[in-house]
């Protein structure tokens, strides 16, 4: 078994179209903003590779009006639009592409989350692609793991070991299941994620806004450099956990500290790597261009595109959270 790294060649990118709930919003203005935001990510990604958008049957016509004509739309009943988490994790067994279908319980069975349809999504996509399904008993999401394609995986104690997801599972049991499904053999744990991620619409510590691997073997981590922000302490913990294992690259947090709800978890770590580009979260912040320059060196040969992401983060995630890569099969 092997889960390829995100920067390895893709067959396509999967995105889901907002259907209802807090992600879509209640007012016409909120709904328009959500649809535009999700569609822009899909449309920009389609400049570089094939994109398939999952839309609820009730939303197919609406989705088509927002999406580029080169994007494929498939109708599947869904609850929410964070396909990184509810959708499939693609792996290879030798040359055979397969889908890992984790148990999805709405980020720890949160009371606002509807997930009856989303819990079936990985299997539905596997059926469409025509590949076998590996069903796991572990409650997990795609945003809760990050691999380097060479045996290492990043995890968070409050996610895979949290009582809301896997009560009764030991760290050894979680690692055994993760390694079995992803083909990894080395798990590096951080204690917790960013502070805002533990509030109402958070994931309780997803790794994909905290740290990620780079193609050259280094690890990029979210570095909050302002001591007044609670993530200043989190960044120090993450750095301490990772430095014995990898060479690190500090990716600074945006200068903005708060929105109307409190301290933000805006993170440039939550970017998405395409075949020939990187979609990088933009916050209309002075750090946007600085980080863009950093990523040009980290991902040589790829175009780095800044895309507005504050509306995504206001709803609980970023660009990486609404995308999922399907790796290219060897011919």
C-alpha positions in Angstrom: 0.0 0.0 0.0 1.1 3.5 -0.7 -0.6 6.9 -0.5 1.3 9.2 -3.0 2.4 12.6 -1.8 0.2 15.5 -3.0 2.8 16.9 -5.4 3.0 13.6 -7.4 1.0 13.5 -10.7 -2.7 13.8 -10.5 -5.4 12.3 -12.7 -7.9 14.9 -11.4 -9.0 17.1 -8.6 -12.3 16.5 -6.8 -14.4 19.4 -5.3 -17.9 19.4 -3.8 -20.4 22.2 -4.3 -22.0 23.8 -1.3 -25.5 22.3 -0.6 -26.9 23.6 2.7 -26.2 24.4 6.3 -23.7 26.8 7.7 -21.3 26.3 4.7 -23.8 27.6 2.2 -25.4 30.2 4.6 -28.9 31.4 5.1 -29.1 34.7 3.3 -28.9 35.1 -0.5 -25.7 37.1 0.0 -24.1 34.4 2.0 -25.1 31.7 -0.5 -23.8 33.7 -3.4 -20.5 34.2 -1.7 -20.1 30.5 -0.8 -20.9 29.4 -4.3 -18.6 31.9 -5.9 -15.8 31.0 -3.4 -16.0 27.2 -4.0 -16.5 27.7 -7.8 -13.4 29.9 -8.1 -11.2 27.2 -6.5 -12.6 24.6 -8.9 -12.3 26.9 -11.9 -8.7 27.9 -11.1 -7.7 24.3 -10.6 -9.3 23.4 -14.0 -6.7 25.5 -15.7 -4.1 22.9 -14.7 -5.8 19.5 -14.6 -9.2 17.8 -14.9 -11.6 18.8 -12.2 -14.8 16.8 -11.2 -17.3 18.6 -9.0 -19.7 16.6 -6.8 -23.1 18.4 -6.6 -26.3 17.4 -4.9 -28.9 16.5 -7.5 -30.9 19.6 -6.4 -27.9 21.8 -7.2 -26.6 20.5 -10.5 -28.1 23.4 -12.6 -26.9 26.0 -10.0 -23.4 24.5 -10.0 -23.2 24.6 -13.8 -24.0 28.3 -13.8 -20.9 29.0 -11.6 -18.4 26.5 -13.0 -16.2 26.5 -16.1 -17.5 24.5 -19.0 -14.5 22.3 -18.9 -15.4 21.0 -15.4 -17.2 17.7 -15.1 -20.2 17.6 -12.7 -21.5 14.4 -11.1 -24.7 14.3 -9.0 -24.3 12.6 -5.7 -26.3 13.3 -2.6 -24.1 15.2 -0.1 -24.5 17.1 3.1 -21.5 19.4 3.2 -18.8 20.6 0.9 -15.5 19.7 2.6 -14.5 16.9 0.3 -11.0 16.6 1.7 -12.7 15.2 4.9 -15.8 13.4 3.7 -14.4 12.2 0.4 -12.0 9.3 -0.5 -8.3 8.9 0.3 -6.7 7.5 -2.8 -3.9 4.9 -2.4 -2.2 2.4 -4.5 -1.8 -1.3 -3.9 1.0 -2.0 -6.2 -0.3 -0.4 -9.5 -3.9 -0.8 -8.5 -5.7 2.5 -7.5 -7.9 2.0 -4.5 -10.0 4.2 -2.1 -9.7 4.2 1.7 -13.1 4.8 3.2 -12.6 6.1 6.7 -15.5 6.3 9.1 -16.8 9.9 8.8 -18.8 11.2 11.8 -19.0 14.9 11.2 -15.7 15.9 12.8 -16.4 14.2 16.0 -20.2 14.0 15.9 -20.6 17.7 16.4 -24.3 18.7 17.0 -24.5 21.0 14.0 -23.1 18.5 11.5 -25.2 16.5 9.1 -23.3 13.6 7.7 -25.6 10.7 6.7 -24.9 11.2 3.0 -21.3 12.4 3.4 -20.5 9.2 5.2 -21.2 7.4 2.0 -19.3 9.7 -0.3 -16.0 7.9 -0.5 -17.7 4.7 -1.6 -19.8 6.6 -4.2 -16.8 8.2 -5.7 -14.9 4.9 -5.7 -17.9 3.4 -7.6 -17.8 6.2 -10.2 -14.0 5.8 -10.7 -14.3 2.0 -10.8 -11.8 1.2 -8.1 -11.9 -1.1 -5.0 -12.8 0.2 -1.6 -10.8 -0.4 1.6 -13.1 0.2 4.5 -11.5 1.3 7.7 -13.0 1.2 11.2 -11.0 4.3 12.2 -12.9 7.6 12.4 -10.6 9.9 10.4 -10.7 12.7 7.7 -8.3 13.6 4.9 -7.5 16.9 6.5 -6.3 15.0 9.6 -3.4 13.3 7.8 -0.4 14.4 5.6 2.1 12.1 4.0 5.4 12.5 2.2 4.9 9.5 0.0 8.0 7.9 1.5 6.7 6.4 4.7 6.0 9.3 7.0 2.6 10.6 8.1 1.7 13.7 10.3 -1.1 13.2 12.8 -2.7 15.2 15.7 -3.5 13.7 19.1 -6.8 15.6 19.5 -8.0 14.2 16.1 -7.3 10.5 15.8 -7.0 9.9 19.5 -9.9 12.3 20.5 -12.8 10.8 22.4 -15.2 12.3 19.9 -13.8 10.1 17.2 -12.0 7.0 18.4 -12.7 6.4 22.1 -10.9 3.4 23.3 -8.2 3.4 20.6 -4.6 3.5 21.8 -1.9 5.4 19.9 -0.4 2.0 18.8 -3.8 0.9 17.4 -4.3 4.1 15.5 -0.8 3.9 14.0 -1.2 0.3 13.0 -4.4 1.1 11.2 -3.0 4.3 9.5 0.1 2.4 8.4 -2.0 -0.5 7.1 -4.1 1.8 4.9 -1.6 4.4 3.8 1.6 2.2 3.5 3.4 4.5 6.0 5.7 3.2 8.7 6.5 6.3 10.7 3.9 8.5 12.5 4.9 11.9 13.9 2.3 13.3 16.3 1.6 16.9 17.3 -0.3 17.5 20.5 -3.0 20.0 19.2 -3.9 22.1 16.2 -4.6 25.9 16.0 -6.7 27.5 18.6 -9.7 28.6 16.5 -10.0 25.0 15.2 -11.5 24.0 18.5 -14.4 26.4 18.3 -17.9 25.6 17.1 -17.2 24.9 13.4 -13.7 23.6 13.9 -12.2 20.1 13.2 -10.5 19.8 16.7 -7.0 20.0 15.3 -6.6 19.1 11.7 -3.0 18.9 10.6 -3.6 20.5 7.2 -3.6 24.0 8.6 -0.6 23.3 10.9 2.1 21.5 9.0 2.8 19.7 5.7 5.6 18.0 3.9 7.4 19.6 1.0 8.8 17.8 -2.1 12.5 18.2 -0.9 11.8 16.4 2.4 11.4 19.4 4.6 8.3 20.1 6.7 6.5 23.5 6.4 4.8 24.6 9.6 2.5 27.5 10.6 4.5 30.0 12.5 2.5 32.5 14.5 5.1 35.2 15.3 2.9 37.5 17.4 3.1 36.6 21.1 -0.4 38.1 21.7 -2.0 35.4 19.6 -2.7 32.1 21.3 -1.2 30.2 18.4 2.2 31.6 19.3 2.4 28.9 21.9 1.0 26.3 19.6 3.6 27.1 16.9 6.3 26.6 19.5 4.9 23.2 20.5 4.7 22.1 16.8 8.2 23.2 16.1 9.4 21.3 19.2 7.6 18.1 18.1 8.9 18.2 14.5 12.4 19.4 14.8 13.9 16.1 16.0 12.6 14.4 12.8 12.8 16.9 9.9 14.4 20.1 8.6 11.7 22.7 9.1 10.6 25.8 7.2 8.6 28.4 9.1 5.7 29.7 7.1 4.6 32.9 8.8 1.0 33.5 9.8 -0.8 36.5 8.3 -0.4 39.7 10.2 -4.1 39.9 10.9 -4.9 38.5 14.3 -8.7 38.7 14.7 -11.9 38.8 12.9 -15.4 39.5 14.4 -15.4 36.1 16.1 -12.0 36.3 17.8 -8.5 35.1 17.0 -8.2 33.7 13.5 -6.6 30.5 12.3 -5.7 31.8 8.8 -3.0 29.6 7.5 -0.9 29.5 4.4 -0.1 25.8 5.1 -3.6 25.0 3.8 -2.6 25.3 0.1 -3.3 22.8 -2.6 -0.7 21.4 -4.9 -1.8 20.8 -8.5 0.2 19.2 -11.4 1.7 22.5 -12.5 0.6 25.0 -9.9 -0.2 25.7 -6.2 -3.4 27.3 -5.1 -2.4 29.5 -2.1 -4.8 31.0 0.4 -4.8 34.8 0.3 -6.1 37.0 3.1 -5.5 40.5 1.6 -2.6 40.6 4.0 1.0 41.9 3.8 2.3 38.4 4.2 0.5 37.0 1.1 3.2 38.0 -1.3 6.0 37.0 1.1 4.6 33.5 1.4 4.0 33.3 -2.3 7.7 34.0 -2.9 8.6 31.3 -0.3 6.4 28.7 -2.1 8.0 29.5 -5.5 11.2 28.2 -4.1 9.6 25.2 -2.4 7.6 24.2 -5.5 10.0 25.0 -8.4 8.4 24.9 -11.8 4.9 25.4 -10.4 2.8 28.6 -10.8 1.8 29.9 -7.4 -1.7 31.4 -7.5 -3.1 33.4 -4.7 -6.9 32.9 -4.1 -9.1 34.8 -1.6 -9.7 32.4 1.4 -11.2 34.5 4.2 -14.7 33.3 3.3 -13.5 29.7 3.4 -11.9 30.1 6.8 -15.0 31.9 8.1 -16.8 28.7 7.4 -14.2 26.5 9.0 -11.5 25.6 6.4 -9.4 26.6 3.5 -8.5 25.7 -0.1 -6.9 22.3 0.9 -10.1 21.4 2.8 -12.3 21.7 -0.3 -10.1 19.8 -2.7 -9.0 16.2 -3.0 -6.4 14.8 -5.4 -6.8 11.6 -7.4 -3.3 10.4 -8.3 -2.5 9.3 -11.8 -2.3 5.6 -12.4 0.7 4.1 -14.1 0.0 2.9 -17.6 
